[in-house]
Amino acid sequence: MKSFITYSEDCHFPIQNLPYGIFSSTDNPNPRGGVAIGELVLDLTLLESEGLLPSNYFSQSNLNLFMSAGKEIWSSVRRQIQELLDENNSSLKDNSELRERAFYCQSEVSMHLPAQIGDYTDFYSSRQHATNVGTMFRDPNNALLPNWLHLPVGYHGRASSVVISGTPVYRPNGQTLPMGEENPVFGPCRLMDFELEMGCFIGPGNELGEPISTENAGDHLFGLVLVNDWSARDIQKWEYVPLGPFGAKNLATSISPWVIPFEALEAFRIDDPIQENPTPLPYLQCEKNWTFDMNLEVKIKSPTMTEPETISESNYKYMYWNLAQQLAHHTITGCNMNPGDMFASGTISGEEAGSYGSMLELAWKGTKPIQLSNGEVRKFIQDGDNIIMTGYAQGDGYRVGFGNVSGKILPAKKQ
């Protein structure tokens, strides 16, 4: 499959990908649906108005309506877009006037949140990450809590502070308990961190009281984005007992703008990790694999650096609990999901130190500072640091990628 749009083999957005997003342009400030192809954005609203795309999903300021349409519609629309972009299809390729209006340079448009996110849930599903954290803060011989291998642990996050890539993030203020002290103090977070995660958007929802099974999960999962779930570690350490993260996590969650549909990722499914000791309860058992081979990378760019520097290389395959299990557990109580809801994987950490998905692990709670090539060191994120995450699945002569999710930490606001 080849497109008449040219791009390199390492481009994240070939015709095999076609991720959906919401963009606006200088000539049309209305947010609307588009697809990334090469270095361009294809305006899907224009295709609808020209009758080339017989649907009415993309003139909205979010993708919620399209997400709710279901797998048959998603497949049909994707197939029509691929046909229009195919090198052998002349309807768009040879219409220079329409092409002039239909395509925009990605570098010249503004990207917006792809969905109106009603609810956001964050899981904790990387075994290595959970083991690392348990080793640092509890007992290395019993790093995992008793429930961890029996269910996908999660908490309800704050949907209102999910932001699009490039949005600056203020260092939060809050309560922390200094080492050796009995009483907390108030002030800026001192241990600012990132978390490398993957986010999944919900398509059609379920009725209150009606769980979604692992078998049917694919009917409800729309697509994936990259996630940086910012974390204030010192605030979290003081507040999390007994109910878990709160202010340490509600400051911001950054996501990449392009949502990759699962059809684009089918070629990259791999076997799920073996779950035998213990075997999950029946409602969490899966016949279909929901693990994907996707390379992930975290870079840092300090104010004195001219180019960002890689500090972690990981892979989505390191997840222990998969997407279908997460959705099944989320809804087993009868919890109702809605189109545009998002849940995140939790920090993705591999088995080697260079593949850990947080600064907490990479610098091992500050005891092993990261040495950067310009001579700077980092235990945690400093003001002015820009964290950039990227990811892709490698095909035969093409990549299916996410682009980037980035965010710069700004100084805390004075109280």
C-alpha positions as CSV (number, residue, x, y, z in Angstrom):
1,M,0.0,0.0,0.0
2,K,1.5,3.3,-1.1
3,S,0.2,6.9,-1.0
4,F,0.7,9.7,-3.5
5,I,1.8,11.7,-0.6
6,T,5.6,11.3,-0.2
7,Y,7.4,10.6,3.1
8,S,10.4,8.8,4.4
9,E,10.5,5.2,5.7
10,D,11.0,6.5,9.3
11,C,8.0,8.8,9.1
12,H,5.5,8.1,11.9
13,F,2.4,8.7,9.7
14,P,2.4,6.5,6.6
15,I,-0.8,5.3,4.9
16,Q,-0.7,2.2,7.1
17,N,-1.2,4.5,10.1
18,L,-3.8,7.3,9.5
19,P,-4.3,8.4,13.1
20,Y,-7.2,10.8,13.9
21,G,-6.9,14.2,15.6
22,I,-8.6,17.5,16.0
23,F,-6.9,20.6,14.5
24,S,-7.4,24.2,13.5
25,S,-5.7,26.4,11.0
26,T,-5.1,30.1,10.4
27,D,-7.6,30.1,7.5
28,N,-10.2,28.2,9.6
29,P,-10.0,28.6,13.4
30,N,-12.7,26.0,14.0
31,P,-11.4,22.8,15.6
32,R,-12.3,19.9,13.3
33,G,-11.3,16.3,12.5
34,G,-8.2,15.4,10.5
35,V,-5.9,12.5,9.6
36,A,-2.1,12.7,9.7
37,I,-0.4,11.5,6.5
38,G,3.3,12.1,6.1
39,E,4.1,15.6,7.3
40,L,0.6,16.8,6.4
41,V,-2.9,16.9,7.8
42,L,-5.8,15.9,5.7
43,D,-9.0,17.9,6.5
44,L,-11.8,15.3,6.8
45,T,-14.5,17.9,7.2
46,L,-13.7,19.2,3.7
47,L,-13.8,15.6,2.3
48,E,-17.3,15.3,3.9
49,S,-18.5,18.5,2.3
50,E,-17.2,17.5,-1.1
51,G,-19.0,14.1,-0.8
52,L,-15.7,12.1,-0.9
53,L,-16.3,10.9,2.6
54,P,-20.0,10.0,3.1
55,S,-20.1,10.6,6.8
56,N,-20.8,13.4,9.2
57,Y,-18.4,12.8,12.1
58,F,-15.5,15.2,11.6
59,S,-17.1,18.7,11.6
60,Q,-17.3,18.4,15.4
61,S,-14.8,20.0,17.8
62,N,-14.0,16.5,19.1
63,L,-14.0,12.9,18.0
64,N,-16.6,11.7,20.5
65,L,-19.3,11.1,17.9
66,F,-17.0,9.1,15.7
67,M,-15.7,7.2,18.6
68,S,-19.2,6.2,19.5
69,A,-20.0,4.9,16.0
70,G,-18.3,1.5,16.5
71,K,-16.0,-0.8,14.7
72,E,-17.9,-1.2,11.4
73,I,-18.0,2.5,10.8
74,W,-14.4,3.0,11.9
75,S,-13.3,0.3,9.4
76,S,-15.4,1.7,6.6
77,V,-14.1,5.3,7.1
78,R,-10.5,4.1,7.4
79,R,-10.8,2.1,4.2
80,Q,-12.3,5.1,2.3
81,I,-9.5,7.4,3.5
82,Q,-6.9,4.9,2.5
83,E,-8.5,4.6,-1.0
84,L,-8.5,8.4,-1.4
85,L,-4.8,8.6,-0.5
86,D,-3.7,5.6,-2.6
87,E,-1.3,6.4,-5.3
88,N,-3.6,4.7,-7.9
89,N,-6.7,6.8,-7.0
90,S,-7.0,10.0,-9.1
91,S,-10.0,11.6,-7.3
92,L,-7.9,13.5,-4.9
93,K,-4.4,13.0,-6.3
94,D,-5.3,14.7,-9.7
95,N,-7.5,17.4,-8.3
96,S,-5.0,20.2,-7.6
97,E,-7.6,22.7,-6.5
98,L,-9.1,20.3,-3.9
99,R,-5.7,19.2,-2.8
100,E,-4.7,22.8,-2.1
101,R,-7.6,23.2,0.2
102,A,-7.5,19.7,1.8
103,F,-4.0,19.4,3.0
104,Y,-2.2,21.4,5.7
105,C,1.4,21.2,7.0
106,Q,1.4,19.7,10.5
107,S,3.9,22.4,11.5
108,E,1.4,25.1,10.6
109,V,-1.7,23.9,12.4
110,S,-2.8,23.9,16.1
111,M,-3.7,20.6,17.6
112,H,-6.4,20.2,20.2
113,L,-7.6,17.5,22.6
114,P,-9.0,14.7,20.4
115,A,-12.0,14.1,22.6
116,Q,-14.1,15.6,25.3
117,I,-12.8,13.4,28.1
118,G,-15.6,12.8,30.6
119,D,-13.6,10.4,32.8
120,Y,-10.0,9.4,33.2
121,T,-8.6,6.4,35.0
122,D,-4.9,5.6,35.5
123,F,-3.8,2.0,36.0
124,Y,-0.6,0.6,37.5
125,S,0.1,-2.4,35.3
126,S,3.8,-2.7,34.6
127,R,5.2,-5.4,36.9
128,Q,8.7,-4.1,36.7
129,H,7.6,-0.5,37.7
130,A,5.5,-1.8,40.6
131,T,8.4,-4.0,41.7
132,N,10.9,-1.1,41.5
133,V,8.6,1.2,43.5
134,G,7.9,-1.5,46.1
135,T,11.6,-2.2,46.4
136,M,12.4,1.4,47.0
137,F,9.7,2.3,49.5
138,R,8.8,-1.0,51.2
139,D,10.4,-4.5,51.4
140,P,12.5,-5.7,48.4
141,N,11.6,-9.3,49.3
142,N,7.9,-8.4,49.1
143,A,7.8,-5.6,46.6
144,L,4.4,-6.3,45.2
145,L,1.4,-5.8,47.4
146,P,-0.8,-8.9,47.8
147,N,-3.5,-7.8,45.3
148,W,-1.1,-6.8,42.5
149,L,-0.9,-10.1,40.6
150,H,-4.7,-10.7,41.0
151,L,-6.1,-7.5,39.5
152,P,-5.2,-4.4,37.5
153,V,-4.7,-1.8,40.2
154,G,-6.0,1.7,39.3
155,Y,-7.3,5.0,40.5
156,H,-9.7,7.6,39.1
157,G,-7.7,10.6,37.8
158,R,-8.8,14.1,36.9
159,A,-10.1,14.5,33.4
160,S,-10.2,18.3,33.5
161,S,-6.4,18.5,33.7
162,V,-5.6,16.2,30.7
163,V,-3.8,18.6,28.3
164,I,-2.5,18.4,24.7
165,S,1.1,18.0,23.9
166,G,3.1,21.2,24.2
167,T,1.1,22.7,27.0
168,P,3.4,24.0,29.7
169,V,3.0,22.5,33.2
170,Y,3.4,24.5,36.4
171,R,5.3,22.9,39.2
172,P,2.6,22.3,41.8
173,N,2.4,23.6,45.4
174,G,1.3,21.3,48.2
175,Q,2.0,19.7,51.5
176,T,5.1,17.5,52.0
177,L,6.7,15.9,55.0
178,P,10.5,16.6,55.2
179,M,12.7,13.7,56.2
180,G,12.9,13.4,60.0
181,E,10.1,15.9,60.7
182,E,6.8,15.3,62.4
183,N,4.7,18.0,60.7
184,P,4.2,18.8,57.1
185,V,5.3,22.0,55.3
186,F,3.7,23.8,52.4
187,G,5.6,24.9,49.3
188,P,6.6,23.9,45.7
189,C,7.1,20.2,44.9
190,R,10.8,19.3,45.0
191,L,10.6,15.9,43.4
192,M,8.9,16.5,40.1
193,D,8.7,13.5,37.8
194,F,7.3,12.2,34.5
195,E,5.6,8.8,33.9
196,L,5.9,7.1,30.5
197,E,2.4,5.7,29.7
198,M,0.0,4.7,27.0
199,G,-3.6,6.0,26.9
200,C,-6.6,4.3,25.4
201,F,-9.8,6.0,24.3
202,I,-13.2,4.4,24.7
203,G,-15.5,4.1,21.8
204,P,-19.1,2.8,22.4
205,G,-19.8,2.7,26.1
206,N,-21.8,0.3,28.2
207,E,-25.0,0.7,30.3
208,L,-24.7,1.2,34.0
209,G,-24.7,-2.3,35.6
210,E,-23.6,-4.1,32.4
211,P,-19.9,-5.1,32.5
212,I,-17.7,-5.4,29.4
213,S,-16.0,-8.8,29.0
214,T,-12.4,-9.3,27.8
215,E,-13.9,-11.1,24.8
216,N,-15.9,-8.0,23.8
217,A,-13.4,-5.4,24.8
218,G,-12.3,-4.8,21.2
219,D,-15.8,-3.5,20.4
220,H,-15.3,-0.7,22.9
221,L,-11.6,0.3,22.4
222,F,-11.0,3.1,19.8
223,G,-7.3,3.8,19.8
224,L,-4.1,4.8,21.6
225,V,-2.1,7.9,22.5
226,L,1.1,8.5,24.3
227,V,0.7,9.8,27.9
228,N,3.0,11.6,30.3
229,D,1.2,11.4,33.7
230,W,3.2,14.1,35.6
231,S,3.8,13.2,39.3
232,A,4.8,15.2,42.3
233,R,6.6,12.5,44.2
234,D,7.1,14.2,47.6
235,I,3.5,15.4,47.6
236,Q,2.4,11.9,46.7
237,K,4.4,10.3,49.5
238,W,2.7,12.3,52.2
239,E,-0.9,12.2,50.9
240,Y,-1.3,8.8,49.4
241,V,-2.1,6.9,52.6
242,P,-4.8,5.5,52.8
243,L,-6.6,6.4,49.6
244,G,-3.9,6.8,47.0
245,P,-2.8,9.7,44.7
246,F,-4.6,13.0,44.7
247,G,-2.9,16.4,44.4
248,A,0.3,14.7,43.3
249,K,-1.4,13.5,40.1
250,N,-4.2,16.0,39.3
251,L,-1.9,18.9,38.2
252,A,-1.7,17.7,34.6
253,T,-1.6,14.7,32.3
254,S,-0.2,15.4,28.8
255,I,-1.2,13.3,25.8
256,S,-0.1,13.2,22.2
257,P,-2.6,14.7,19.7
258,W,-2.9,11.8,17.2
259,V,-5.1,8.7,18.1
260,I,-3.8,5.6,16.4
261,P,-6.7,3.2,15.6
262,F,-6.2,-0.4,16.6
263,E,-6.6,-1.5,13.0
264,A,-3.2,0.2,12.3
265,L,-1.6,-1.8,15.1
266,E,-2.9,-5.3,14.2
267,A,0.4,-6.3,12.6
268,F,2.2,-5.6,15.9
269,R,0.2,-7.7,18.3
270,I,2.4,-10.1,20.3
271,D,1.8,-12.7,23.0
272,D,0.6,-11.4,26.3
273,P,2.8,-12.2,29.3
274,I,2.3,-15.5,31.0
275,Q,0.0,-15.1,34.0
276,E,0.1,-18.5,35.8
277,N,1.2,-17.8,39.3
278,P,-1.5,-16.9,40.2
279,T,-3.8,-17.5,37.3
280,P,-6.3,-14.5,37.0
281,L,-9.9,-15.1,37.9
282,P,-12.1,-16.1,35.0
283,Y,-13.4,-12.6,34.2
284,L,-9.8,-11.4,33.6
285,Q,-8.7,-14.3,31.4
286,C,-8.2,-13.4,27.7
287,E,-8.2,-15.5,24.5
288,K,-7.0,-12.7,22.3
289,N,-3.6,-11.0,22.8
290,W,-3.8,-7.3,23.6
291,T,0.0,-6.7,23.9
292,F,1.8,-4.7,21.2
293,D,5.4,-4.4,20.2
294,M,5.9,-0.6,20.3
295,N,9.2,1.1,20.9
296,L,9.0,4.0,23.4
297,E,11.5,6.7,24.2
298,V,11.9,9.6,26.7
299,K,14.1,12.6,26.1
300,I,14.9,15.6,28.2
301,K,15.9,19.1,27.0
302,S,17.2,21.4,29.7
303,P,17.3,25.2,29.1
304,T,21.0,25.0,28.3
305,M,20.7,22.2,25.7
306,T,20.4,22.7,22.0
307,E,19.0,19.3,21.3
308,P,17.0,16.8,23.5
309,E,18.9,13.8,25.0
310,T,17.5,10.3,25.4
311,I,17.3,9.1,29.0
312,S,15.0,6.0,28.6
313,E,14.2,3.5,25.9
314,S,11.3,1.1,26.7
315,N,8.6,-0.9,25.0
316,Y,4.8,-1.3,25.5
317,K,5.3,-5.1,25.5
318,Y,6.5,-4.8,29.2
319,M,2.9,-4.4,30.4
320,Y,1.6,-7.2,32.7
321,W,-2.1,-6.4,32.6
322,N,-3.4,-5.7,29.1
323,L,-6.1,-3.3,27.8
324,A,-8.9,-5.9,27.7
325,Q,-8.2,-6.9,31.3
326,Q,-8.1,-3.3,32.4
327,L,-11.4,-2.5,30.8
328,A,-13.0,-5.7,32.1
329,H,-11.9,-5.0,35.6
330,H,-13.0,-1.3,35.3
331,T,-16.5,-2.4,34.4
332,I,-17.0,-5.6,36.4
333,T,-18.7,-3.6,39.1
334,G,-21.2,-2.3,36.5
335,C,-19.3,1.0,36.0
336,N,-20.5,2.7,32.8
337,M,-17.9,3.9,30.3
338,N,-18.7,6.7,27.8
339,P,-17.3,7.6,24.3
340,G,-14.2,9.7,24.8
341,D,-13.4,8.4,28.2
342,M,-9.7,7.6,28.6
343,F,-7.7,5.2,30.7
344,A,-3.9,5.0,30.9
345,S,-1.6,2.0,31.3
346,G,0.4,3.2,34.2
347,T,4.2,3.7,34.0
348,I,5.9,1.4,31.5
349,S,9.2,0.1,32.7
350,G,11.4,-2.6,31.2
351,E,13.7,-5.0,32.9
352,E,16.9,-2.9,32.5
353,A,17.7,0.4,34.2
354,G,17.8,2.3,30.9
355,S,14.2,1.2,30.1
356,Y,12.6,2.5,33.2
357,G,9.6,4.9,32.7
358,S,10.1,7.5,35.4
359,M,12.8,9.6,36.9
360,L,12.1,8.1,40.2
361,E,13.4,4.7,38.9
362,L,16.1,6.1,36.5
363,A,17.8,8.0,39.3
364,W,16.7,5.4,41.9
365,K,15.0,7.8,44.3
366,G,17.8,10.3,43.8
367,T,20.6,8.0,44.8
368,K,21.9,7.5,41.3
369,P,21.7,10.9,39.5
370,I,21.5,10.9,35.7
371,Q,24.5,12.3,34.1
372,L,23.7,14.3,30.9
373,S,26.1,14.9,28.1
374,N,26.4,18.6,28.7
375,G,27.6,18.0,32.3
376,E,24.3,18.6,34.0
377,V,22.9,16.0,36.4
378,R,19.3,15.2,37.2
379,K,17.7,13.4,40.2
380,F,14.3,14.8,39.3
381,I,12.9,17.4,36.8
382,Q,14.0,21.0,37.2
383,D,12.2,24.1,36.1
384,G,12.7,24.8,32.4
385,D,13.2,21.1,31.6
386,N,11.2,19.9,28.6
387,I,10.2,16.2,28.6
388,I,9.6,14.7,25.2
389,M,8.2,11.2,24.7
390,T,7.8,9.4,21.4
391,G,6.9,5.9,20.2
392,Y,6.4,3.7,17.1
393,A,5.9,0.2,15.9
394,Q,8.3,-0.9,13.2
395,G,6.9,-2.5,10.1
396,D,8.5,-3.8,7.0
397,G,9.7,-0.6,5.4
398,Y,7.3,1.7,7.4
399,R,6.6,2.8,10.9
400,V,3.3,3.3,12.7
401,G,4.1,6.1,15.1
402,F,2.5,8.4,17.6
403,G,4.6,11.6,17.0
404,N,5.5,13.2,20.3
405,V,4.0,14.3,23.6
406,S,6.0,17.1,25.2
407,G,5.7,19.4,28.1
408,K,7.9,22.0,29.8
409,I,8.0,22.5,33.6
410,L,7.4,26.1,34.7
411,P,8.2,27.5,38.1
412,A,5.5,27.1,40.8
413,K,3.1,30.0,41.1
414,K,3.5,32.1,44.3
415,Q,0.8,31.6,46.9
